């Protein structure tokens, strides 16, 4: 097999891989996707200041952000 054949194989593999990555990371285009995006943004804006978002919350250890006066 010549060098051109190996080059052709590499180009084909790269194109197939690029196509797969593009398919996995493209924006959804179904009818309700824009409605879902809007609803997600409204939910984020509609939270009261005292409420926390759903999901796990990690607490930062005290003294790492300089709020304790450097002690």
Phi and psi restraints in degrees (range 20) as a CNS / XPLOR table:
assign (resid 1 and name C) (resid 2 and name N)
       (resid 2 and name CA) (resid 2 and name C) 1.0 -85.6 20.0 2
assign (resid 2 and name N) (resid 2 and name CA)
       (resid 2 and name C) (resid 3 and name N) 1.0 173.8 20.0 2
assign (resid 2 and name C) (resid 3 and name N)
       (resid 3 and name CA) (resid 3 and name C) 1.0 -63.4 20.0 2
assign (resid 3 and name N) (resid 3 and name CA)
       (resid 3 and name C) (resid 4 and name N) 1.0 -32.0 20.0 2
assign (resid 3 and name C) (resid 4 and name N)
       (resid 4 and name CA) (resid 4 and name C) 1.0 -66.4 20.0 2
assign (resid 4 and name N) (resid 4 and name CA)
       (resid 4 and name C) (resid 5 and name N) 1.0 -36.5 20.0 2
assign (resid 4 and name C) (resid 5 and name N)
       (resid 5 and name CA) (resid 5 and name C) 1.0 -64.9 20.0 2
assign (resid 5 and name N) (resid 5 and name CA)
       (resid 5 and name C) (resid 6 and name N) 1.0 -43.8 20.0 2
assign (resid 5 and name C) (resid 6 and name N)
       (resid 6 and name CA) (resid 6 and name C) 1.0 -64.1 20.0 2
assign (resid 6 and name N) (resid 6 and name CA)
       (resid 6 and name C) (resid 7 and name N) 1.0 -40.3 20.0 2
assign (resid 6 and name C) (resid 7 and name N)
       (resid 7 and name CA) (resid 7 and name C) 1.0 -62.9 20.0 2
assign (resid 7 and name N) (resid 7 and name CA)
       (resid 7 and name C) (resid 8 and name N) 1.0 -40.9 20.0 2
assign (resid 7 and name C) (resid 8 and name N)
       (resid 8 and name CA) (resid 8 and name C) 1.0 -63.1 20.0 2
assign (resid 8 and name N) (resid 8 and name CA)
       (resid 8 and name C) (resid 9 and name N) 1.0 -41.4 20.0 2
assign (resid 8 and name C) (resid 9 and name N)
       (resid 9 and name CA) (resid 9 and name C) 1.0 -62.5 20.0 2
assign (resid 9 and name N) (resid 9 and name CA)
       (resid 9 and name C) (resid 10 and name N) 1.0 -44.0 20.0 2
assign (resid 9 and name C) (resid 10 and name N)
       (resid 10 and name CA) (resid 10 and name C) 1.0 -64.0 20.0 2
assign (resid 10 and name N) (resid 10 and name CA)
       (resid 10 and name C) (resid 11 and name N) 1.0 -41.3 20.0 2
assign (resid 10 and name C) (resid 11 and name N)
       (resid 11 and name CA) (resid 11 and name C) 1.0 -64.5 20.0 2
assign (resid 11 and name N) (resid 11 and name CA)
       (resid 11 and name C) (resid 12 and name N) 1.0 -42.2 20.0 2
assign (resid 11 and name C) (resid 12 and name N)
       (resid 12 and name CA) (resid 12 and name C) 1.0 -64.2 20.0 2
assign (resid 12 and name N) (resid 12 and name CA)
       (resid 12 and name C) (resid 13 and name N) 1.0 -44.7 20.0 2
assign (resid 12 and name C) (resid 13 and name N)
       (resid 13 and name CA) (resid 13 and name C) 1.0 -62.8 20.0 2
assign (resid 13 and name N) (resid 13 and name CA)
       (resid 13 and name C) (resid 14 and name N) 1.0 -42.1 20.0 2
assign (resid 13 and name C) (resid 14 and name N)
       (resid 14 and name CA) (resid 14 and name C) 1.0 -63.9 20.0 2
assign (resid 14 and name N) (resid 14 and name CA)
       (resid 14 and name C) (resid 15 and name N) 1.0 -40.5 20.0 2
assign (resid 14 and name C) (resid 15 and name N)
       (resid 15 and name CA) (resid 15 and name C) 1.0 -65.7 20.0 2
assign (resid 15 and name N) (resid 15 and name CA)
       (resid 15 and name C) (resid 16 and name N) 1.0 -43.2 20.0 2
assign (resid 15 and name C) (resid 16 and name N)
       (resid 16 and name CA) (resid 16 and name C) 1.0 -64.1 20.0 2
assign (resid 16 and name N) (resid 16 and name CA)
       (resid 16 and name C) (resid 17 and name N) 1.0 -43.7 20.0 2
assign (resid 16 and name C) (resid 17 and name N)
       (resid 17 and name CA) (resid 17 and name C) 1.0 -62.7 20.0 2
assign (resid 17 and name N) (resid 17 and name CA)
       (resid 17 and name C) (resid 18 and name N) 1.0 -42.5 20.0 2
assign (resid 17 and name C) (resid 18 and name N)
       (resid 18 and name CA) (resid 18 and name C) 1.0 -62.9 20.0 2
assign (resid 18 and name N) (resid 18 and name CA)
       (resid 18 and name C) (resid 19 and name N) 1.0 -40.4 20.0 2
assign (resid 18 and name C) (resid 19 and name N)
       (resid 19 and name CA) (resid 19 and name C) 1.0 -63.4 20.0 2
assign (resid 19 and name N) (resid 19 and name CA)
       (resid 19 and name C) (resid 20 and name N) 1.0 -41.8 20.0 2
assign (resid 19 and name C) (resid 20 and name N)
       (resid 20 and name CA) (resid 20 and name C) 1.0 -64.3 20.0 2
assign (resid 20 and name N) (resid 20 and name CA)
       (resid 20 and name C) (resid 21 and name N) 1.0 -44.0 20.0 2
assign (resid 20 and name C) (resid 21 and name N)
       (resid 21 and name CA) (resid 21 and name C) 1.0 -63.1 20.0 2
assign (resid 21 and name N) (resid 21 and name CA)
       (resid 21 and name C) (resid 22 and name N) 1.0 -42.2 20.0 2
assign (resid 21 and name C) (resid 22 and name N)
       (resid 22 and name CA) (resid 22 and name C) 1.0 -61.9 20.0 2
assign (resid 22 and name N) (resid 22 and name CA)
       (resid 22 and name C) (resid 23 and name N) 1.0 -42.3 20.0 2
assign (resid 22 and name C) (resid 23 and name N)
       (resid 23 and name CA) (resid 23 and name C) 1.0 -63.1 20.0 2
assign (resid 23 and name N) (resid 23 and name CA)
       (resid 23 and name C) (resid 24 and name N) 1.0 -36.8 20.0 2
assign (resid 23 and name C) (resid 24 and name N)
       (resid 24 and name CA) (resid 24 and name C) 1.0 -75.6 20.0 2
assign (resid 24 and name N) (resid 24 and name CA)
       (resid 24 and name C) (resid 25 and name N) 1.0 -25.1 20.0 2
assign (resid 24 and name C) (resid 25 and name N)
       (resid 25 and name CA) (resid 25 and name C) 1.0 -113.8 20.0 2
assign (resid 25 and name N) (resid 25 and name CA)
       (resid 25 and name C) (resid 26 and name N) 1.0 12.9 20.0 2
assign (resid 25 and name C) (resid 26 and name N)
       (resid 26 and name CA) (resid 26 and name C) 1.0 -81.1 20.0 2
assign (resid 26 and name N) (resid 26 and name CA)
       (resid 26 and name C) (resid 27 and name N) 1.0 158.1 20.0 2
assign (resid 26 and name C) (resid 27 and name N)
       (resid 27 and name CA) (resid 27 and name C) 1.0 -72.3 20.0 2
assign (resid 27 and name N) (resid 27 and name CA)
       (resid 27 and name C) (resid 28 and name N) 1.0 143.8 20.0 2
assign (resid 27 and name C) (resid 28 and name N)
       (resid 28 and name CA) (resid 28 and name C) 1.0 -65.2 20.0 2
assign (resid 28 and name N) (resid 28 and name CA)
       (resid 28 and name C) (resid 29 and name N) 1.0 143.1 20.0 2
assign (resid 28 and name C) (resid 29 and name N)
       (resid 29 and name CA) (resid 29 and name C) 1.0 -121.0 20.0 2
assign (resid 29 and name N) (resid 29 and name CA)
       (resid 29 and name C) (resid 30 and name N) 1.0 11.5 20.0 2
assign (resid 29 and name C) (resid 30 and name N)
       (resid 30 and name CA) (resid 30 and name C) 1.0 -71.5 20.0 2
assign (resid 30 and name N) (resid 30 and name CA)
       (resid 30 and name C) (resid 31 and name N) 1.0 167.3 20.0 2
assign (resid 30 and name C) (resid 31 and name N)
       (resid 31 and name CA) (resid 31 and name C) 1.0 -57.4 20.0 2
assign (resid 31 and name N) (resid 31 and name CA)
       (resid 31 and name C) (resid 32 and name N) 1.0 -41.3 20.0 2
assign (resid 31 and name C) (resid 32 and name N)
       (resid 32 and name CA) (resid 32 and name C) 1.0 -89.5 20.0 2
assign (resid 32 and name N) (resid 32 and name CA)
       (resid 32 and name C) (resid 33 and name N) 1.0 0.5 20.0 2
assign (resid 32 and name C) (resid 33 and name N)
       (resid 33 and name CA) (resid 33 and name C) 1.0 -64.2 20.0 2
assign (resid 33 and name N) (resid 33 and name CA)
       (resid 33 and name C) (resid 34 and name N) 1.0 -39.7 20.0 2
assign (resid 33 and name C) (resid 34 and name N)
       (resid 34 and name CA) (resid 34 and name C) 1.0 -70.0 20.0 2
assign (resid 34 and name N) (resid 34 and name CA)
       (resid 34 and name C) (resid 35 and name N) 1.0 -34.9 20.0 2
assign (resid 34 and name C) (resid 35 and name N)
       (resid 35 and name CA) (resid 35 and name C) 1.0 -66.1 20.0 2
assign (resid 35 and name N) (resid 35 and name CA)
       (resid 35 and name C) (resid 36 and name N) 1.0 -41.6 20.0 2
assign (resid 35 and name C) (resid 36 and name N)
       (resid 36 and name CA) (resid 36 and name C) 1.0 -62.9 20.0 2
assign (resid 36 and name N) (resid 36 and name CA)
       (resid 36 and name C) (resid 37 and name N) 1.0 -41.8 20.0 2
assign (resid 36 and name C) (resid 37 and name N)
       (resid 37 and name CA) (resid 37 and name C) 1.0 -61.3 20.0 2
assign (resid 37 and name N) (resid 37 and name CA)
       (resid 37 and name C) (resid 38 and name N) 1.0 -44.8 20.0 2
assign (resid 37 and name C) (resid 38 and name N)
       (resid 38 and name CA) (resid 38 and name C) 1.0 -62.5 20.0 2
assign (resid 38 and name N) (resid 38 and name CA)
       (resid 38 and name C) (resid 39 and name N) 1.0 -44.3 20.0 2
assign (resid 38 and name C) (resid 39 and name N)
       (resid 39 and name CA) (resid 39 and name C) 1.0 -63.3 20.0 2
assign (resid 39 and name N) (resid 39 and name CA)
       (resid 39 and name C) (resid 40 and name N) 1.0 -39.4 20.0 2
assign (resid 39 and name C) (resid 40 and name N)
       (resid 40 and name CA) (resid 40 and name C) 1.0 -62.9 20.0 2
assign (resid 40 and name N) (resid 40 and name CA)
       (resid 40 and name C) (resid 41 and name N) 1.0 -41.4 20.0 2
assign (resid 40 and name C) (resid 41 and name N)
       (resid 41 and name CA) (resid 41 and name C) 1.0 -68.0 20.0 2
assign (resid 41 and name N) (resid 41 and name CA)
       (resid 41 and name C) (resid 42 and name N) 1.0 -39.6 20.0 2
assign (resid 41 and name C) (resid 42 and name N)
       (resid 42 and name CA) (resid 42 and name C) 1.0 -66.4 20.0 2
assign (resid 42 and name N) (resid 42 and name CA)
       (resid 42 and name C) (resid 43 and name N) 1.0 -38.1 20.0 2
assign (resid 42 and name C) (resid 43 and name N)
       (resid 43 and name CA) (resid 43 and name C) 1.0 -63.3 20.0 2
assign (resid 43 and name N) (resid 43 and name CA)
       (resid 43 and name C) (resid 44 and name N) 1.0 -39.8 20.0 2
assign (resid 43 and name C) (resid 44 and name N)
       (resid 44 and name CA) (resid 44 and name C) 1.0 -67.5 20.0 2
assign (resid 44 and name N) (resid 44 and name CA)
       (resid 44 and name C) (resid 45 and name N) 1.0 -39.1 20.0 2
assign (resid 44 and name C) (resid 45 and name N)
       (resid 45 and name CA) (resid 45 and name C) 1.0 -76.5 20.0 2
assign (resid 45 and name N) (resid 45 and name CA)
       (resid 45 and name C) (resid 46 and name N) 1.0 -24.2 20.0 2
assign (resid 45 and name C) (resid 46 and name N)
       (resid 46 and name CA) (resid 46 and name C) 1.0 -87.4 20.0 2
assign (resid 46 and name N) (resid 46 and name CA)
       (resid 46 and name C) (resid 47 and name N) 1.0 1.3 20.0 2
assign (resid 46 and name C) (resid 47 and name N)
       (resid 47 and name CA) (resid 47 and name C) 1.0 -72.1 20.0 2
assign (resid 47 and name N) (resid 47 and name CA)
       (resid 47 and name C) (resid 48 and name N) 1.0 143.6 20.0 2
assign (resid 47 and name C) (resid 48 and name N)
       (resid 48 and name CA) (resid 48 and name C) 1.0 -74.0 20.0 2
assign (resid 48 and name N) (resid 48 and name CA)
       (resid 48 and name C) (resid 49 and name N) 1.0 152.8 20.0 2
assign (resid 48 and name C) (resid 49 and name N)
       (resid 49 and name CA) (resid 49 and name C) 1.0 -60.2 20.0 2
assign (resid 49 and name N) (resid 49 and name CA)
       (resid 49 and name C) (resid 50 and name N) 1.0 -27.5 20.0 2
assign (resid 49 and name C) (resid 50 and name N)
       (resid 50 and name CA) (resid 50 and name C) 1.0 -85.1 20.0 2
assign (resid 50 and name N) (resid 50 and name CA)
       (resid 50 and name C) (resid 51 and name N) 1.0 -8.6 20.0 2
assign (resid 50 and name C) (resid 51 and name N)
       (resid 51 and name CA) (resid 51 and name C) 1.0 -91.0 20.0 2
assign (resid 51 and name N) (resid 51 and name CA)
       (resid 51 and name C) (resid 52 and name N) 1.0 154.1 20.0 2
assign (resid 51 and name C) (resid 52 and name N)
       (resid 52 and name CA) (resid 52 and name C) 1.0 -109.6 20.0 2
assign (resid 52 and name N) (resid 52 and name CA)
       (resid 52 and name C) (resid 53 and name N) 1.0 151.8 20.0 2
assign (resid 52 and name C) (resid 53 and name N)
       (resid 53 and name CA) (resid 53 and name C) 1.0 -67.5 20.0 2
assign (resid 53 and name N) (resid 53 and name CA)
       (resid 53 and name C) (resid 54 and name N) 1.0 157.4 20.0 2
assign (resid 53 and name C) (resid 54 and name N)
       (resid 54 and name CA) (resid 54 and name C) 1.0 -67.8 20.0 2
assign (resid 54 and name N) (resid 54 and name CA)
       (resid 54 and name C) (resid 55 and name N) 1.0 146.5 20.0 2
assign (resid 54 and name C) (resid 55 and name N)
       (resid 55 and name CA) (resid 55 and name C) 1.0 116.0 20.0 2
assign (resid 55 and name N) (resid 55 and name CA)
       (resid 55 and name C) (resid 56 and name N) 1.0 172.9 20.0 2
assign (resid 55 and name C) (resid 56 and name N)
       (resid 56 and name CA) (resid 56 and name C) 1.0 -69.2 20.0 2
assign (resid 56 and name N) (resid 56 and name CA)
       (resid 56 and name C) (resid 57 and name N) 1.0 146.6 20.0 2
assign (resid 56 and name C) (resid 57 and name N)
       (resid 57 and name CA) (resid 57 and name C) 1.0 -121.7 20.0 2
assign (resid 57 and name N) (resid 57 and name CA)
       (resid 57 and name C) (resid 58 and name N) 1.0 129.7 20.0 2
assign (resid 57 and name C) (resid 58 and name N)
       (resid 58 and name CA) (resid 58 and name C) 1.0 -101.2 20.0 2
assign (resid 58 and name N) (resid 58 and name CA)
       (resid 58 and name C) (resid 59 and name N) 1.0 130.4 20.0 2
assign (resid 58 and name C) (resid 59 and name N)
       (resid 59 and name CA) (resid 59 and name C) 1.0 -89.6 20.0 2
assign (resid 59 and name N) (resid 59 and name CA)
       (resid 59 and name C) (resid 60 and name N) 1.0 140.5 20.0 2
assign (resid 59 and name C) (resid 60 and name N)
       (resid 60 and name CA) (resid 60 and name C) 1.0 -84.7 20.0 2
assign (resid 60 and name N) (resid 60 and name CA)
       (resid 60 and name C) (resid 61 and name N) 1.0 141.0 20.0 2
assign (resid 60 and name C) (resid 61 and name N)
       (resid 61 and name CA) (resid 61 and name C) 1.0 -64.9 20.0 2
assign (resid 61 and name N) (resid 61 and name CA)
       (resid 61 and name C) (resid 62 and name N) 1.0 146.2 20.0 2
assign (resid 61 and name C) (resid 62 and name N)
       (resid 62 and name CA) (resid 62 and name C) 1.0 -68.0 20.0 2
assign (resid 62 and name N) (resid 62 and name CA)
       (resid 62 and name C) (resid 63 and name N) 1.0 143.8 20.0 2
assign (resid 62 and name C) (resid 63 and name N)
       (resid 63 and name CA) (resid 63 and name C) 1.0 92.5 20.0 2
assign (resid 63 and name N) (resid 63 and name CA)
       (resid 63 and name C) (resid 64 and name N) 1.0 -6.2 20.0 2
assign (resid 63 and name C) (resid 64 and name N)
       (resid 64 and name CA) (resid 64 and name C) 1.0 -86.4 20.0 2
assign (resid 64 and name N) (resid 64 and name CA)
       (resid 64 and name C) (resid 65 and name N) 1.0 -21.9 20.0 2
assign (resid 64 and name C) (resid 65 and name N)
       (resid 65 and name CA) (resid 65 and name C) 1.0 -98.5 20.0 2
assign (resid 65 and name N) (resid 65 and name CA)
       (resid 65 and name C) (resid 66 and name N) 1.0 5.2 20.0 2
assign (resid 65 and name C) (resid 66 and name N)
       (resid 66 and name CA) (resid 66 and name C) 1.0 84.5 20.0 2
assign (resid 66 and name N) (resid 66 and name CA)
       (resid 66 and name C) (resid 67 and name N) 1.0 6.0 20.0 2
assign (resid 66 and name C) (resid 67 and name N)
       (resid 67 and name CA) (resid 67 and name C) 1.0 -78.0 20.0 2
assign (resid 67 and name N) (resid 67 and name CA)
       (resid 67 and name C) (resid 68 and name N) 1.0 -11.1 20.0 2
assign (resid 67 and name C) (resid 68 and name N)
       (resid 68 and name CA) (resid 68 and name C) 1.0 -95.1 20.0 2
assign (resid 68 and name N) (resid 68 and name CA)
       (resid 68 and name C) (resid 69 and name N) 1.0 9.9 20.0 2
assign (resid 68 and name C) (resid 69 and name N)
       (resid 69 and name CA) (resid 69 and name C) 1.0 80.0 20.0 2
assign (resid 69 and name N) (resid 69 and name CA)
       (resid 69 and name C) (resid 70 and name N) 1.0 15.6 20.0 2
assign (resid 69 and name C) (resid 70 and name N)
       (resid 70 and name CA) (resid 70 and name C) 1.0 77.9 20.0 2
assign (resid 70 and name N) (resid 70 and name CA)
       (resid 70 and name C) (resid 71 and name N) 1.0 19.7 20.0 2
